Structures are given as C-alpha cells and as structure tokens.
Amino acid sequence: VARIDEMLASKMEVYNDFSARLALVDSTNNKDVYFTMQVLVDCKKKKRRVIVDSDTHLGRFYVFCRWGATGTNGDINMDGPFDVGTAVRQFKATFHSKTGNVWSNNNTHRCDKDSEARVGVGKYEFMPPIIPKQHSKWYYYLTFDPLGKPDGWYEYDRDNACQAEVLYADFEHSNRAARFSTRLVHSRSSGFTYSVNLENMTQRNTSSGTIRPIERTTNGLPPSMAPNV
C-alpha cells in the first residue's frame, strides 16, 4: 500500500480477515504466479483497532491487490474508497473469478493434492496464511566457485530464506503435492531467479542452469555434512 500512498498505508488495517493469498503453479508451462488481495479500512488513528457499526457506511474501505511472478514485488492496485458493502462484494467477486470458489471467512479452501482438479486448470488456489519459522535456516552448497570461495554450505540471505520458508510451508500444507514441489525464489541482492525443488532439495539458477544442493535446518546451525555432489 505504501507504494501507492505512504500516509494512508500507516493508517490501514485488514477488515474482518478479508485477506487472501492465491497461487497458480503450472510447472509444465513454467508458470508460478501469485495474487494477493485484502479489504483494508482507514482507521484514521493508527492505534484504533475496533470498527464500530457506524463506520461501515463511511467511504473508508479499499480493495488492495498485488500480483506477479512468485518471488517478485509484482504489480499493485488499490480501488476505493468504498463503503464496506461495496468493498466486500468486490473482494468476493475477485476471489471467485480467480479461484472459481465462493469466499468464506473460515478459510476452508484448503490446497492439497486434489484441489487443482476441484478448482480447474488455470485457476488460482487459496494458500493459507504463513508465518515463517524464525529458527529455520536455508543453505546452498557451493562448489567450484568462479570467484574462488571455498567449497561449503552458505546461508541464504534473510529475504531469500523467508521466500523459501513460505514455499516450503505451502508444499507441506498441500500434503507435498507435486505441483508445489518446484517453485521460484527471486534473489533481490543478486538479481538471479532460482527454481527450487523442495522434494529433491536442489536449486537451479534459471539463467546459468547451475544446480546446487540446498538444505533447511531448524537447529540454528548449518548442515553438518557435505552432500553427495
């Protein structure tokens, strides 16, 4: 939201859990994109958390959307201000057009091994809210580095690790559905995009084609052993 209106963003709150994170993953067509949307309300005062009935008729509600290739900032759009009914109707209509499902606030639109067949080819799937685990770390194994770095495990930077952790959680949440096994991580620091295989635990640089082993640890330490490379 700050990319549109920084002052307004400082006063925004998500209204009544109207927030959805969607993904469309089709590895056969090299497609991995996301679509997120929220109903936001201008709370006027940053510390105010409660929306009273009289507020819902005011033009203080917005529908915010962000979309693009997984791992990128993507494009953004914010419609409004609306009254609450108009904002919620637009949110629900957009959710239905993207997923083929009717929105329900209990977030029962679980993605799993069969959900792609239920929503249909070319439709987005609802992804659960994910809070990356703070104690998990991601590493890649470097060999034959052209810049002369020693062979060994190197930790992902924070942004890349957060991306990888969310994609890993999505993979686990889907009961390790095959279509969620290979996802894209975009490194803002290097400018490279990596195809990360969460089943085989490898990453492939989509520009150079270089494939390296990766590991996820939860003890705060790097992997103790070198992979078979």
Buried (B, 14 or more C-beta within 10 A) or exposed (E): BEEEEEEBBEBBBEBEEBBBBBBBBEBEEEEBBBBBBBBBBBBEEEEEEEBEEEBBEBEBBBBBBBBBBBBBEBEBEBBBBBBBEBBBEBBBEBBEEBBBBEBEEEEEBBBBEEBBEBBEEEBBBBBEEBEBEEEBBBBBBBBEEEEEEEEEBBEBEEBBBBBBBBBBBBBEBBEEBEBBBBBBBBBEEEEBBBBBBBEEBBBBBBEEEEBBBBBBBEEEEBBEEEBEE
